[in-house]
Amino acid sequence: MTDRNFRAISLVAQQQHAAYSAAQMFLHLVVLCLVFAQPQAQTQLGAQEFSRLHTEAQSGNRDAQLKLARAYERGNGVQKDDQEALKWYRSAAENGNPEAQENLGVIYLAGEIVKQDKQEAFTWFQKSARQGNANAMYDLGTAYYNGDGIENNDTLSFAWFTLAKEAGDEQAAGAIQRAKTELRAWKITQSFKLIAEMYDKGVDLPENQKEASRWWLKAADEGDHDAQSAIGIRLADGRGIPQDPEKARFFCTEAAKQGDSSGEYCLGYLHQHGLGVAVNERDARTHYERASVGGNRLAIKALARMEANGEGGRTDRPAACLLYVTLAVAGDKEAMRDLVALKSRMDAKEWKKVQMGLPILHVEPAKLDAAMEKIKAQ
């Protein structure tokens, strides 16, 4: 077992099964095996250097642990020992070394020196990919392609192959080329959106708003209404991309034409704040109302504030309260605090109107009062 070479042999066959005939696959693997059978140039470790490396690894140095794992794996400066290699790969991986994490994932996927565990392999690939390891990104693309340790998902597979290519993985370009012959255009656009969400949320990848905006824009240029509204809002407030109200208005209008509630919210925001258009609270209210019908929470909150403050032509504090209750029921804690603050400005007659509207929202007045008291006590 040799880390990168073993990975290539074990994963290429799995990823390419849909693109090759059995005969082609056999020939491909024969070529790979011949190539990888050639002696690998490596610096031989002397006894003194190996001892120093072992000491550093035992002290917790994750880079030394990775080097020691490779030494045991290849029999470099010490007798070859796969179990010792596994031990030190695990130590380095648990200490956060991305290369060790990817190698450990390959070991679990292969199932030669440990019991095969594709879910465990997938977990280590995730950890490594989040740190920018291109090989691990390719591995995730392969896992999603084959359903190894995770449910098959062609869109996520394409997304990870795309990320792997950008990060420098040599095999990713071929995987992308093959996938493009299998996927419909809308799925490829969907993969761009998934990449944008990864960078936006900072879960699968470190948060990077600039990268998120770049991928939202790529999807928006393909006509996707979710992406159009997302990049429109970002262009409006300059998040991850230079502020450009005119472009924001264009993308949000295109999204709204397709019935996208976020596009309507974006247009409302632009009209309310005079970005790319003259300030027009009535138009802002109209767009917020349309977006609210679609369940857009940002629009509901914006509309509630307009109702409460008399913006856009009228003041209706009971209506604002009911909008805040709608958001609070959905788990918006800030909306509950806004509700408490607004009630303090209302008289008994206005609050009575709120209570009369609660049954429509399936909210019991007594329970709402109790929840508000808890907020006030905080």
MARRO-801513 format. One record per residue (C-alpha): residue in one letter; x, y, z. Coordinates in steps of 0.001 Angstrom, whole numbers, padded with zeros to 6 digits, always signed. Layout:
REM residues N
AXYZ
...
This chain:
REM residues 378
M+000000+000000+000000
T+001448+003382-001044
D-000709+006361-000110
R-001239+008356-003334
N-000626+005418-005689
F-002933+003114-003767
R-005572+005827-003799
A-005347+006135-007562
I-005752+002397-008155
S-008581+001957-005664
L-010612+004999-006651
V-010172+005293-010417
A-011876+001947-010969
Q-014852+002974-008854
Q-015325+006439-010333
Q-014980+005386-013939
H-017221+002310-013965
A-019983+004056-015893
A-017645+005447-018524
Y-015710+002347-019544
S-016528-001097-020827
A-015180-004045-018845
A-012369-004553-021337
Q-011414-000881-021282
M-011412-000867-017493
F-009180-003931-017333
L-006688-002333-019726
H-006794+000921-017767
L-006030-000815-014483
V-003217-002838-016034
V-001593+000396-017205
L-002019+001943-013765
C-000503-001067-012042
L+002477-001059-014405
V+003059+002620-013787
F+002755+002342-010021
A+004892-000769-009916
Q+007913+001321-010910
P+010295+002112-008057
Q+009419+005360-006323
A+012223+007823-005698
Q+012377+008629-001998
T+014899+009865+000543
Q+016030+006956+002688
L+015878+007619+006399
G+018943+006814+008476
A+018651+005363+011957
Q+019361+008707+013620
E+016862+010579+011465
F+014189+007915+012003
S+014729+008125+015767
R+014346+011901+015692
L+011170+011584+013606
H+009751+009025+016034
T+010446+011304+018982
E+008746+014266+017303
A+005751+012112+016414
Q+005407+010889+019984
S+005466+014495+021191
G+002337+015200+019110
N+003799+016825+016009
R+001217+015973+013370
D+003541+016494+010420
A+006082+014157+011981
Q+003305+011645+012616
L+002391+011731+008922
K+006022+011234+007870
L+006385+008371+010331
A+003242+006720+008981
R+004666+006900+005474
A+007966+005473+006675
Y+006242+002423+008152
E+004015+002130+005088
R+006956+002106+002670
G+009554+000397+004848
N+011733+003493+004793
G+014285+003409+007620
V+012290+000728+009405
Q+010724-002622+008639
K+007468-002209+006699
D+004505-002413+009090
D+000992-001566+007904
Q-000466-001561+011419
E+002119+000926+012656
A+001446+003010+009557
L-002266+002910+010368
K-001571+003927+013970
W+000414+007005+012970
Y-001925+007971+010138
R-004715+007954+012691
S-002717+010046+015160
A-001864+012623+012495
A-005446+012641+011223
E-006918+013128+014673
N-004470+015993+015157
G-005855+017648+012037
N-003326+016822+009331
P-005348+016951+006074
E-003096+014553+004138
A-003293+011984+006909
Q-007059+012391+007045
E-007341+011686+003331
N-005019+008682+003555
L-006960+007296+006506
G-010139+007641+004471
V-008554+005651+001639
I-007524+002934+004101
Y-011085+002571+005378
L-012476+002593+001855
A-010066-000134+000696
G-010635-002339+003731
E-007324-004205+003448
I-005665-003559+006811
V-008860-002559+008611
K-012448-003681+008215
Q-013953-001771+005320
D-016084+001126+006533
K-017225+003436+003748
Q-019017+005813+006115
E-015847+006223+008176
A-013917+006827+004960
F-016415+009479+003920
T-016083+011233+007286
W-012301+011492+006955
F-012580+012716+003376
Q-014927+015457+004622
K-012498+016558+007326
S-009621+016687+004871
A-011581+018450+002121
R-012683+021164+004528
Q-009013+022031+004944
G-008585+022391+001194
N-007112+018990+000341
A-007728+018530-003395
N-007397+014720-003263
A-010065+014501-000581
M-012383+016708-002627
Y-011978+014276-005500
D-012626+011391-003105
L-015887+013018-002019
G-016888+013419-005658
T-016219+009730-006151
A-018132+008787-002998
Y-021208+010722-004070
Y-020908+009287-007588
N-020824+005687-006366
G-022872+006038-003177
D-019914+004984-001022
G-020720+005777+002593
I-023344+008287+001515
E-026424+008289-000671
N-025689+008697-004366
N-025968+012333-005455
D-024801+013264-008952
T-025136+016988-008266
L-022930+016924-005178
S-020538+014624-006991
F-020125+017201-009761
A-019744+019972-007171
W-016878+018194-005403
F-015158+017253-008656
T-015368+020932-009629
L-013862+022006-006312
A-011163+019341-006639
K-010197+020649-010062
E-009927+024206-008754
A-007803+022959-005865
G-005415+021207-008284
D-006432+017529-008376
E-005168+016074-011662
Q-007952+013502-012088
A-010840+015909-011544
A-010851+017380-015058
G-011526+013976-016557
A-014274+013275-014034
I-015951+016593-014880
Q-015746+015934-018604
R-017415+012540-018176
A-020069+013906-015839
K-021045+016598-018331
T-022025+013869-020776
E-024295+012305-018130
L-025897+015305-016427
R-028523+017735-017630
A-027561+021406-017655
W-029827+022291-014728
K-028023+019765-012513
I-024688+021370-013280
T-026163+024755-012397
Q-027507+023205-009201
S-023983+022089-008337
F-022788+025701-008623
K-025487+026676-006117
L-024377+023917-003746
I-020802+025192-003868
A-022068+028714-003153
E-023999+027412-000146
M-020941+025543+001141
Y-018894+028737+001165
D-021820+030773+002490
K-022656+028515+005450
G-019090+027524+006321
V-019899+023893+007149
D-018431+021697+004404
L-015873+024387+003557
P-014524+027363+005514
E-016829+030363+005165
N-015772+032573+002295
Q-018299+035164+001173
K-016245+036204-001831
E-016229+032632-003135
A-019907+032237-002295
S-020734+035282-004402
R-018598+034019-007275
W-020530+030757-007433
W-023930+032409-006942
L-023071+034602-009925
K-022105+031601-012060
A-025466+029965-011326
A-027352+033241-011829
D-025796+033680-015252
E-027364+030326-016160
G-030817+031734-015366
D-031440+030056-011998
H-033922+032195-010053
D-032641+031165-006591
A-029151+032220-007586
Q-030398+035414-009226
S-032095+036554-006027
A-029126+035470-003895
I-026560+037395-005950
G-028984+040300-006305
I-029199+040695-002534
R-025417+040438-002265
L-024937+043069-004950
A-027346+045285-003035
D-025454+045126+000268
G-021942+044421-001048
R-021523+041089+000733
G-018664+039167-000849
I-018854+041260-004014
P-018567+044995-004816
Q-021877+046775-004261
D-023723+047377-007518
P-027398+048394-007106
E-028038+048423-010852
K-026935+044828-011287
A-028794+043931-008109
R-031997+045319-009569
F-031461+043396-012809
F-030946+040017-011146
C-033738+040523-008604
T-036167+041550-011340
E-035270+038435-013336
A-035829+036263-010258
A-039131+037952-009441
K-040345+037333-012990
Q-040015+033636-012222
G-042093+033971-009059
D-039139+033952-006677
S-040087+035427-003285
S-036485+036339-002495
G-036377+038326-005724
E-039456+040258-004589
Y-037835+040853-001194
C-034707+042135-002899
L-036730+044608-004989
G-038510+045756-001860
Y-035183+046340-000150
L-033875+048333-003114
H-036971+050578-003212
Q-037045+051062+000555
H-033395+052122+000749
G-033082+053894-002598
L-030467+051584-004069
G-030384+051866-007844
V-033851+053450-007747
A-035471+056410-006013
V-036755+055740-002477
N-040349+054567-002762
E-041851+053081+000378
R-045137+052187-001318
D-043351+050141-003963
A-041198+048599-001257
R-044326+047576+000654
T-045842+046056-002491
H-042784+043911-003121
Y-042552+042889+000536
E-046216+041867+000491
R-045675+039698-002578
A-042631+038092-000992
S-044497+037530+002285
V-047193+035576+000473
G-044384+033263-000633
G-043288+032816+002985
N-040104+034877+002765
R-039160+035578+006390
L-036998+038592+005656
A-039890+040165+003780
I-042333+039365+006598
K-040032+041051+009096
A-039496+044084+006861
L-043245+044393+006296
A-043914+044122+010027
R-041549+047008+010710
M-043179+049108+008020
E-046620+048396+009492
A-045384+049245+012986
N-043638+052477+011982
G-046166+053773+009477
E-043942+053419+006428
G-045410+052978+002985
G-048742+054663+003516
R-050268+053299+006708
T-049721+052313+010317
D-051192+049025+011530
R-049552+047868+014742
P-051904+044894+015317
A-051060+043619+011828
A-047371+044094+012596
C-047779+042081+015795
L-049405+039201+013950
L-046549+039185+011458
Y-044068+039015+014334
V-046072+036165+015875
T-045890+034314+012551
L-042108+034592+012634
A-041900+033713+016333
V-043896+030527+015779
A-041322+029611+013130
G-038561+029983+015743
D-037414+033574+015187
K-036361+034770+018669
E-035652+038292+017460
A-039250+038537+016245
M-040495+037696+019738
R-038363+040491+021191
D-039705+042868+018529
L-043231+041819+019501
V-042608+042589+023169
A-041171+045998+022290
L-044087+046807+019990
K-046729+045805+022543
S-045280+048363+024976
R-046288+051070+022460
M-049850+049824+022030
D-053079+050453+023923
A-055490+047776+025150
K-057808+048188+022170
E-054995+047512+019701
W-053784+044457+021638
K-057331+043103+021689
K-057201+043068+017867
V-054018+041041+018060
Q-055628+038493+020360
M-058580+038170+018014
G-056227+037282+015176
L-054242+034634+017065
P-056619+031703+016409
I-055948+032055+012688
L-052290+031403+013473
H-053212+028537+015860
V-051701+030402+018789
E-053288+030452+022242
P-053305+033968+023797
A-052339+032686+027245
K-049315+030826+025906
L-048217+033858+023905
D-048501+036064+026994
A-046396+033580+028982
A-043730+033501+026286
M-043620+037294+026187
E-043226+037467+029948
K-040183+035196+029706
I-038648+037532+027150
K-039285+040543+029363
A-037691+038796+032317
Q-034450+038126+030446
